[in-house]
Amino acid sequence: MASIKSLFADQLEPGFLVIFNDNYKEPERVYSKVFNVMNSSKQDERFSSVTGFGLLTVKSENATIDYDDPIQGYDHLLSHSTYAKGFKISKELWEDQLYNLINEKPRQLGVAARRTEETVSANVLNRAFNSSYLGGDGQELCSTVHPREDAGTSISNASATGLTFGEENYETAKLAMRSEQLDGRGQIIEVMPSVLLIPENLKKTADIVFKSNLRSGTADNDFNPYQNELQVIEWLYMNRNNTHWFLIDKDMARGLVYLKREPISFSQDEAWESDAAMYKVRERFSVGFYAWRGVWGSQGDGAAYSG
């Protein structure tokens, strides 16, 4: 039994690791273009915030300055999950030299790991209007009734009419995002969308809106004011045939977070009784949102929404 490790598993491990890494790295991740990727050293991360200050007030000569107190924001906890998968190879399979078949296993495991990260991340957007997935303020990522920290009038970052995506509705959405998104004290925050995030089935429409030299669907030869105005990101892992679309201000949407607790690792061991070589991949991470400002979304189905 002492010869198993030297003649069996160790001969597979170096090549398997190379195969796994090659297939895990490609293609480029989309989640890193959408989320703020951070490292974590704890079992979970608690996020909190406080508001800024109100506008400056006029101070009379020799009068006492007006002091202001920030207001405590909402807390939100993100707990890490462990994701893992493995496979076994019998010694008999190795002895029979079916190495081409064996090579497929780490490749498939690398693909599965990559797909897992993308799927879990995209689900944050897939569930952006789902009342089962709430942020620290008790509302969905995209809601028409986000409570304000100073208890003022609620704020919307979602379309109440499910605007379908197109040129005119993009303009409507951009103006709504810029005018309706306020800070916790009801002040303008100067948000500006820099990313359009869409499922793959809306890419053709997005290309027409943002890549045409002239305005589409008109005979007036008007120039296209939206040409290359923002980055268009289509995400295959957003629900297939979904109509959801999102505007994101990357500088302000810091509340969209991907937290890496333990990096992905590929390791092996041997089963003493069966002689099988066992391989596994493991990582720990969490994805979610602790703040919604900088994000605006529409379900895109033309239906009323009041979440």
Phi, psi and chi 1 to 4 in degrees:
 res  aa     phi    psi   chi1   chi2   chi3   chi4
   1 MET       -  -25.1  -58.4  -58.8  -64.9      -
   2 ALA   -65.7  -20.8      -      -      -      -
   3 SER   -85.1   -7.3   63.8      -      -      -
   4 ILE   -61.7  -48.2  -67.5  176.8      -      -
   5 LYS   -62.5  -41.6 -172.6  174.7 -178.6   64.4
   6 SER   -77.0  -31.1   61.0      -      -      -
   7 LEU   -99.9  -11.1  -63.9  179.3      -      -
   8 PHE  -122.5  -81.4 -178.9   28.0      -      -
   9 ALA   -63.6  -41.5      -      -      -      -
  10 ASP   -64.2  -27.9  -84.8    5.5      -      -
  11 GLN   -71.8  -25.7  -65.1 -177.2   38.8      -
  12 LEU   -87.6  -35.6  -65.3  175.5      -      -
  13 GLU   -58.3  -50.1 -175.7  178.6   13.2      -
  14 PRO   -59.4  -46.9  -23.9   35.7      -      -
  15 GLY   -65.7  -39.1      -      -      -      -
  16 PHE   -62.5  -40.9  -85.8   14.5      -      -
  17 LEU   -63.2  -40.7 -177.8   58.9      -      -
  18 VAL   -63.9  -46.2  170.9      -      -      -
  19 ILE   -61.7  -44.7  -65.9  170.2      -      -
  20 PHE   -61.1  -48.7  172.2   82.5      -      -
  21 ASN   -61.9  -41.7  -75.7  -25.0      -      -
  22 ASP   -61.1  -40.6  -73.7  -13.9      -      -
  23 ASN   -84.9  -20.2  -72.7  -82.4      -      -
  24 TYR   -76.0  -34.3  172.5   70.3      -      -
  25 LYS   -76.8  -27.3  -68.0  175.9 -178.0  176.7
  26 GLU  -110.2  144.7  -62.6  -65.8  -23.5      -
  27 PRO   -82.9 -174.6   32.0  -36.1      -      -
  28 GLU   -63.6  139.8 -175.9 -178.6    8.3      -
  29 ARG   -71.8  144.5  -54.8  -65.8 -165.5  -83.3
  30 VAL   -91.1  -33.2  175.5      -      -      -
  31 TYR   -57.2  -31.9   76.9   74.8      -      -
  32 SER   -72.0  -15.5   59.1      -      -      -
  33 LYS   -86.2  -16.4  -60.3  178.3 -178.6  179.5
  34 VAL  -107.0  -41.5  177.1      -      -      -
  35 PHE  -100.9  154.7  -70.5   87.0      -      -
  36 ASN   -82.3  105.2  179.2   24.9      -      -
  37 VAL   -83.6  124.4  179.8      -      -      -
  38 MET  -134.9  157.3  -53.6  165.8   60.0      -
  39 ASN   -93.8  152.1  -67.6  -38.5      -      -
  40 SER  -133.6  145.4  172.1      -      -      -
  41 SER  -119.2   11.8   59.6      -      -      -
  42 LYS  -126.7  171.5  -60.4 -178.2  -67.5 -174.1
  43 GLN   -71.4  -21.7   65.9  177.7    3.6      -
  44 ASP  -155.9  168.6   50.2   43.0      -      -
  45 GLU  -130.2  128.7  -65.0  -73.5  -11.3      -
  46 ARG  -103.0  127.1 -178.4  175.3  -64.3  -84.1
  47 PHE  -110.0  141.8  -64.6   89.7      -      -
  48 SER  -145.0  173.2 -173.7      -      -      -
  49 SER  -156.1  162.6   64.5      -      -      -
  50 VAL  -132.4  152.6  -66.9      -      -      -
  51 THR   -74.1  168.9   66.1      -      -      -
  52 GLY   -84.2 -151.0      -      -      -      -
  53 PHE  -113.6  160.9  -59.9  102.5      -      -
  54 GLY   -73.1  178.6      -      -      -      -
  55 LEU   -64.8  153.6  -61.6  178.0      -      -
  56 LEU   -64.2  148.5  -55.2 -173.8      -      -
  57 THR  -110.9  155.4   55.1      -      -      -
  58 VAL   -67.8  131.8  174.9      -      -      -
  59 LYS  -114.1  122.0  176.3 -174.1  167.8  -51.5
  60 SER   -73.1  159.5  -58.2      -      -      -
  61 GLU   -57.6  128.7 -177.9  178.9   -3.4      -
  62 ASN    66.0   10.3 -154.8   36.4      -      -
  63 ALA   -83.6  160.5      -      -      -      -
  64 THR   -71.3  138.8  -57.7      -      -      -
  65 ILE   -68.2  149.9 -167.5  170.4      -      -
  66 ASP   -87.3  119.3  179.2   30.6      -      -
  67 TYR   -96.2  142.9  -72.7   91.5      -      -
  68 ASP  -124.8  148.9 -162.9   -0.8      -      -
  69 ASP  -114.4  131.5  -66.1  -40.0      -      -
  70 PRO   -66.7  157.1   24.9  -32.6      -      -
  71 ILE  -107.7  134.6  -57.7  170.6      -      -
  72 GLN   -61.7  133.0  174.2   65.6   47.1      -
  73 GLY   -88.8 -158.5      -      -      -      -
  74 TYR   -98.4  143.0  -58.6  101.0      -      -
  75 ASP   -93.0  148.5  -65.3  -18.8      -      -
  76 HIS  -148.0  134.9 -171.3   62.0      -      -
  77 LEU  -109.0  129.9 -175.8   71.1      -      -
  78 LEU  -115.1  119.3  -73.8  175.7      -      -
  79 SER  -105.1  137.6  -61.2      -      -      -
  80 HIS   -77.2  144.4  -54.2  -55.0      -      -
  81 SER  -110.5  151.9  -63.9      -      -      -
  82 THR   -98.6  128.9  -60.1      -      -      -
  83 TYR  -117.0  129.6  -61.5   88.2      -      -
  84 ALA  -151.8  157.7      -      -      -      -
  85 LYS  -162.1  152.9 -173.5   72.9   70.9  174.7
  86 GLY  -148.4  175.2      -      -      -      -
  87 PHE  -149.8  161.1   64.5   91.0      -      -
  88 LYS  -122.9  149.6  -62.1  179.1 -178.6  179.6
  89 ILE  -127.9  124.7  -60.5  174.1      -      -
  90 SER   -74.3  152.9   70.1      -      -      -
  91 LYS   -65.1  -31.7 -169.8  172.5 -175.6 -177.8
  92 GLU   -63.7  -39.0  -72.3   76.5   13.0      -
  93 LEU   -63.7  -41.1 -176.2   59.8      -      -
  94 TRP   -65.6  -42.2  166.8 -112.6      -      -
  95 GLU   -63.8  -30.7  -70.0  171.3  -20.1      -
  96 ASP   -85.0    4.4  -68.6  -21.2      -      -
  97 GLN    62.0   36.5  -61.9  -62.2  -49.3      -
  98 LEU   -88.5   58.1  -63.8  178.3      -      -
  99 TYR   -71.7  -32.6 -161.2   69.9      -      -
 100 ASN   -62.0  -39.0  -69.9  -25.8      -      -
 101 LEU   -67.5  -41.3  175.4   63.1      -      -
 102 ILE   -63.4  -36.2  -65.9  174.5      -      -
 103 ASN   -59.1  -27.2  -87.6  -11.6      -      -
 104 GLU   -66.9  -26.8  -78.5  -64.9  -62.3      -
 105 LYS   -66.2  -50.8  -60.2  -52.2  177.4 -175.7
 106 PRO   -66.1  -32.4   19.9  -31.6      -      -
 107 ARG   -60.2  -47.9 -175.3 -168.7   72.0   80.6
 108 GLN   -65.8  -33.6  -68.2  164.5   -8.2      -
 109 LEU   -69.0  -37.7 -156.1   57.4      -      -
 110 GLY   -64.0  -41.4      -      -      -      -
 111 VAL   -63.7  -42.7  170.9      -      -      -
 112 ALA   -62.5  -39.9      -      -      -      -
 113 ALA   -65.3  -44.1      -      -      -      -
 114 ARG   -62.3  -44.0 -170.0  178.1   69.6 -123.1
 115 ARG   -64.8  -35.4  -72.3  173.5  177.3  170.0
 116 THR   -62.3  -47.5  -60.9      -      -      -
 117 GLU   -60.8  -42.1  -65.8  170.5   -7.3      -
 118 GLU   -69.0  -41.7  -70.3  -73.8  -80.4      -
 119 THR   -64.7  -48.0  -61.3      -      -      -
 120 VAL   -61.7  -40.6  174.2      -      -      -
 121 SER   -68.4  -46.8  -59.6      -      -      -
 122 ALA   -63.4  -27.5      -      -      -      -
 123 ASN   -63.3  -24.1  -82.7  -18.6      -      -
 124 VAL   -60.3  -39.5  176.0      -      -      -
 125 LEU   -80.3  -37.5  -76.3  -54.4      -      -
 126 ASN   -59.4  -29.1  -69.0  -28.9      -      -
 127 ARG  -103.8   17.6  -62.2  163.0  175.9  166.8
 128 ALA   -63.4  -21.2      -      -      -      -
 129 PHE  -113.6   12.3  -54.9   90.5      -      -
 130 ASN   -95.3  120.5 -170.9  -33.7      -      -
 131 SER   -70.6   -4.0   60.2      -      -      -
 132 SER   -85.0   -6.4  -64.9      -      -      -
 133 TYR  -128.7   95.4  -58.7   90.3      -      -
 134 LEU  -112.5  154.5  -55.2  178.8      -      -
 135 GLY   -92.0 -169.4      -      -      -      -
 136 GLY   -65.1  -24.2      -      -      -      -
 137 ASP   -88.8    6.5   65.2   -5.4      -      -
 138 GLY    80.9   14.2      -      -      -      -
 139 GLN  -125.4  162.1  -63.1  -62.7  -39.8      -
 140 GLU   -64.5  167.2  -56.4   90.7  -27.6      -
 141 LEU   -54.0  -46.8  171.5   59.5      -      -
 142 CYS  -110.8  113.7  -66.2      -      -      -
 143 SER  -141.6  151.4  169.6      -      -      -
 144 THR   -88.9   -3.9   58.8      -      -      -
 145 VAL  -136.5   48.4  -71.6      -      -      -
 146 HIS   -65.2  126.1  -76.6  -67.8      -      -
 147 PRO   -69.9  147.0   25.9  -33.8      -      -
 148 ARG   -93.2  142.6 -142.0  166.4   74.2 -167.7
 149 GLU   -60.3  -28.3  -74.3   84.3  -16.2      -
 150 ASP   -92.8   13.0   66.5   -6.1      -      -
 151 ALA    67.3   18.7      -      -      -      -
 152 GLY   -79.9 -168.0      -      -      -      -
 153 THR   -58.0  135.6  -55.6      -      -      -
 154 SER   -62.4  159.7   60.9      -      -      -
 155 ILE  -119.3  144.3  -51.7  172.8      -      -
 156 SER  -108.8  140.5  171.8      -      -      -
 157 ASN  -131.2   33.1   73.7  -32.6      -      -
 158 ALA  -145.5  154.9      -      -      -      -
 159 SER   -79.7  123.6  170.1      -      -      -
 160 ALA   -77.0  -11.2      -      -      -      -
 161 THR  -115.7    8.6   57.0      -      -      -
 162 GLY    60.3   48.2      -      -      -      -
 163 LEU   -49.3  126.7  -72.1  174.1      -      -
 164 THR   -76.0  154.1   56.5      -      -      -
 165 PHE   -79.1  134.6  177.7   71.7      -      -
 166 GLY  -179.5  177.9      -      -      -      -
 167 GLU   -59.3  -52.8  179.2 -171.6  -63.5      -
 168 GLU   -65.4  -40.4  -69.3 -174.4    3.8      -
 169 ASN   -72.3  -27.2  -74.0  -16.4      -      -
 170 TYR   -63.8  -44.2  163.7   66.9      -      -
 171 GLU   -61.1  -44.0  175.4   71.8   10.8      -
 172 THR   -59.9  -44.0  -60.6      -      -      -
 173 ALA   -66.3  -43.3      -      -      -      -
 174 LYS   -62.2  -43.2 -177.3  174.0   72.6  169.6
 175 LEU   -66.0  -38.6  -67.4  176.0      -      -
 176 ALA   -64.7  -42.6      -      -      -      -
 177 MET   -61.6  -44.3 -176.5 -179.9 -172.7      -
 178 ARG   -73.0  -33.6  -74.1  179.8   54.2   74.8
 179 SER   -93.1  -28.8   63.0      -      -      -
 180 GLU   -96.0  -20.3  -65.1  175.4    7.4      -
 181 GLN   -83.3  113.7  -72.9 -155.0   17.5      -
 182 LEU  -119.5  165.2  -51.6  173.8      -      -
 183 ASP   -81.7 -174.4   70.3    7.2      -      -
 184 GLY   -67.7   -7.1      -      -      -      -
 185 ARG  -115.8   14.6  -51.0 -169.1   76.6  145.0
 186 GLY    79.2   22.1      -      -      -      -
 187 GLN  -104.8  154.2  -61.2 -178.9   94.5      -
 188 ILE   -63.1  137.1  -65.4  171.9      -      -
 189 ILE  -112.5    3.7   57.1  176.4      -      -
 190 GLU    56.8   44.8  -59.5 -178.7   39.4      -
 191 VAL   -71.7  144.1   62.8      -      -      -
 192 MET  -143.0  116.7  174.4   61.6   78.3      -
 193 PRO   -63.2  136.6   22.9  -32.8      -      -
 194 SER  -121.1  -11.6   56.0      -      -      -
 195 VAL  -133.5  135.4  168.9      -      -      -
 196 LEU  -105.8  119.8  169.9   69.8      -      -
 197 LEU  -108.3  124.3 -179.5   62.7      -      -
 198 ILE  -140.3  156.7   52.5  173.7      -      -
 199 PRO   -73.6  164.7   27.0  -33.8      -      -
 200 GLU   -61.1  -31.0 -167.3  176.7   38.1      -
 201 ASN   -72.4   -8.0   52.6  -63.3      -      -
 202 LEU  -101.0    2.3  -67.9 -179.2      -      -
 203 LYS   -63.2  -40.6 -176.5  179.6 -175.1  -58.0
 204 LYS   -60.3  -46.3  177.6 -178.7  177.2 -179.7
 205 THR   -63.3  -40.7  -55.8      -      -      -
 206 ALA   -64.2  -39.3      -      -      -      -
 207 ASP   -63.0  -39.4  -74.9  -14.4      -      -
 208 ILE   -64.2  -42.5  -67.3  172.8      -      -
 209 VAL   -70.0  -41.4  173.2      -      -      -
 210 PHE  -107.5   -8.9  -65.4  105.9      -      -
 211 LYS  -115.4   -9.2  -66.5 -175.7  178.1 -179.6
 212 SER   -74.3  141.9  -60.0      -      -      -
 213 ASN   -70.0  -37.3  -68.4  -37.2      -      -
 214 LEU  -115.6  162.7  -55.7  177.0      -      -
 215 ARG   -63.6  136.1  -71.8 -172.5   64.4 -167.3
 216 SER   -81.4  148.6   60.7      -      -      -
 217 GLY    76.8   12.1      -      -      -      -
 218 THR  -126.5  160.3   71.9      -      -      -
 219 ALA  -111.5   15.5      -      -      -      -
 220 ASP   -97.7   -1.6  -59.7  -35.0      -      -
 221 ASN    57.3   32.0  -72.0  -29.2      -      -
 222 ASP   -66.6  143.2  -67.0  -16.3      -      -
 223 PHE   -70.2  155.0   84.2   96.9      -      -
 224 ASN   -91.1  106.1 -179.9    9.9      -      -
 225 PRO   -70.6  -11.2   28.1  -35.2      -      -
 226 TYR  -100.5    0.8  -53.2  119.6      -      -
 227 GLN   -58.3  122.6 -174.4  179.3   18.7      -
 228 ASN    55.6   28.6  -59.4  -39.4      -      -
 229 GLU   -70.4  -32.2 -179.6  169.4  -85.5      -
 230 LEU  -147.4  171.4   41.1   64.0      -      -
 231 GLN   -83.9  128.4  179.0 -175.4   12.7      -
 232 VAL   -98.5  121.3  177.4      -      -      -
 233 ILE  -118.2  114.4  -61.2  177.1      -      -
 234 GLU   -98.5  135.4   67.7  -87.0    9.7      -
 235 TRP  -121.1  110.6 -155.9  -10.7      -      -
 236 LEU   -59.2  -27.1 -176.4   61.2      -      -
 237 TYR   -86.7   -4.6  -72.5   83.0      -      -
 238 MET   -70.5  146.5  -73.5  173.9   62.7      -
 239 ASN   -45.2  130.8  -72.5  -18.8      -      -
 240 ARG   -60.4  136.7 -171.8  171.5 -178.9   82.2
 241 ASN    62.0   21.2  -62.4  -37.1      -      -
 242 ASN   -72.8  153.7 -158.1  -16.9      -      -
 243 THR  -108.9   -1.6   55.4      -      -      -
 244 HIS   -61.7  141.9  -65.4 -177.4      -      -
 245 TRP  -145.4  151.4   56.3  -74.6      -      -
 246 PHE  -136.5  143.9  -57.6   88.7      -      -
 247 LEU  -107.2  134.9  -61.5  178.8      -      -
 248 ILE  -133.1  131.8  -60.7  174.5      -      -
 249 ASP   -94.4  103.9 -178.4  -26.2      -      -
 250 LYS   -62.3  -29.9  -78.4  -71.0  -70.0  179.5
 251 ASP   -73.8  -27.0  -68.2  -29.9      -      -
 252 MET  -102.8  -25.3 -169.3  168.2  -67.5      -
 253 ALA   -82.7   54.0      -      -      -      -
 254 ARG   -75.3  -11.0  -52.1  -57.9  -67.5  173.3
 255 GLY   -77.3   -9.1      -      -      -      -
 256 LEU   -85.5  111.2  -65.9  174.3      -      -
 257 VAL  -128.4  142.3  -69.9      -      -      -
 258 TYR  -118.7  113.2 -177.0  105.9      -      -
 259 LEU  -105.3  119.9  -58.7  173.4      -      -
 260 LYS   -94.2  112.4  -65.6 -176.5  176.4 -176.9
 261 ARG   -89.9  -49.3  177.1   62.0 -178.5   91.7
 262 GLU  -133.4  126.7  -71.0  -67.2  -25.6      -
 263 PRO   -66.1  160.8   25.5  -34.3      -      -
 264 ILE   -66.5  139.3 -165.7  160.6      -      -
 265 SER  -135.9  146.1   60.5      -      -      -
 266 PHE  -118.8  122.0 -176.5   81.1      -      -
 267 SER  -141.0  168.8   55.5      -      -      -
 268 GLN  -141.1  158.7   66.6   89.2   17.2      -
 269 ASP  -153.1  174.3 -157.3  -12.6      -      -
 270 GLU  -124.8  143.7  -62.9   84.5   38.0      -
 271 ALA   -89.9  120.6      -      -      -      -
 272 TRP   -63.6  -41.5 -173.3   84.1      -      -
 273 GLU   -77.3  -37.0  -68.2 -175.5  -13.2      -
 274 SER  -100.1  -11.9   66.4      -      -      -
 275 ASP    69.7    7.4  -69.6  -13.1      -      -
 276 ALA   -75.0  144.4      -      -      -      -
 277 ALA   -91.7  132.5      -      -      -      -
 278 MET  -117.6  135.3  -58.8  176.9  -65.7      -
 279 TYR  -128.2  143.2  -65.2   84.8      -      -
 280 LYS  -146.4  157.1   70.1  175.7 -178.0 -179.7
 281 VAL  -123.3  143.8   60.8      -      -      -
 282 ARG  -150.3  142.3  178.7 -175.9 -176.8  -86.6
 283 GLU  -156.5  160.5   62.3 -179.7  -34.6      -
 284 ARG  -128.9  130.1  -67.7 -179.2   67.0 -163.6
 285 PHE  -161.4  168.9   65.7   89.2      -      -
 286 SER  -142.1  150.4   59.2      -      -      -
 287 VAL  -134.6  138.6 -167.2      -      -      -
 288 GLY   177.6 -158.0      -      -      -      -
 289 PHE  -141.0  139.5   67.8   97.4      -      -
 290 TYR  -114.0   -8.1   67.3   86.1      -      -
 291 ALA  -148.8  149.3      -      -      -      -
 292 TRP  -107.8  -16.0   56.0  -92.7      -      -
 293 ARG   -63.4  141.3  -71.5 -179.9  174.0   89.4
 294 GLY    95.4   -1.3      -      -      -      -
 295 VAL  -124.5  137.4  178.2      -      -      -
 296 TRP  -135.0  137.8 -175.5   96.4      -      -
 297 GLY  -140.6  154.2      -      -      -      -
 298 SER  -131.8  140.4  174.0      -      -      -
 299 GLN   -70.6  -18.8  -63.4 -161.3   75.1      -
 300 GLY    69.4   17.1      -      -      -      -
 301 ASP  -108.0    4.3   55.1    3.0      -      -
 302 GLY    71.1   14.0      -      -      -      -
 303 ALA  -107.2  152.2      -      -      -      -
 304 ALA   -65.0  142.8      -      -      -      -
 305 TYR  -139.3  131.4  171.2   67.6      -      -
 306 SER  -133.7   29.0   58.3      -      -      -
 307 GLY   -77.3      -      -      -      -      -
